[in-house]
Amino acid sequence: MRQNPSFTLASDDGVKRLVREHPWMTIVSMTDASGLVASHYPVLLDETADGIALLTHVGRPDEIVHELGRHEVMIIAQGPHGYISPGWYDAKPAVPTWNFVSAHLYGTPELLSDAENLRVLEALVDHFEDLMPEPRRMRGTAENAEYADRIAAGTVGLRIPITRYVAKNKMSQNRPVETVERIIAELDGDGPYASAALAAEMRRTHEAMRAARA
């Protein structure tokens, strides 16, 4: 991912927030047998790690297809993104752009034991079910626990310690304040490119910039 100093996201905390808030990710491997391989899975942070480490699982036989544990993989995290029209700027000549926040994280997966995999699967289910009015836990009943154990046998748990990453947060940091405010207003509106999530991300970025300058 090409970097630009104005948009570089070099903060572990910023990357962790991206992972926490947008846990659906793409795992990319360069394999000996098949070349490039990509799969998509939900990912959680290992909150006990000193640095950044990810917890996830893959369905069999993805662990073989990706040759997991044999080489480094890239995990792509993607946050809010959207089209920015030049009509939202001023009267000067301009071209459209795309605002986004994303990270490419690199590490070699560690394959987990069956017991560890089960704990990761339970954590994933709890993470998403916690928001439900009546959460359905993976092992909430004896019947469900028996079913979950059978399904878990078809998965492989992973822990991926992240050794390096490249992250970018492009939120119109190079635009004047009045232009940023117009962009946010358009994103908060009801037009064809409205995006409340992207507007909120822009606000957060620019509020942090103002606080840093204060």
Secondary structure, 3 states (H helix, E strand, C coil): CCCCCCCECCCHHHHHHHHHHCCEEEEEEEECCCEEEEEEEECEECCCCCCCEEEEEEECCHHHHCCCCCCCEEEEEEEEEEEECHHHCCCCCCCCEEEEEEEEEEECCEECCHHHHHHHHHHHHHHHHCCCCCCCCCCCCHHHHHHHHHHHCCEEEEEEECCEEEEEEECCCCCCHHHHHHHHHHHCCCCCCCCHHHHHHHHHHHHHHHHHHC
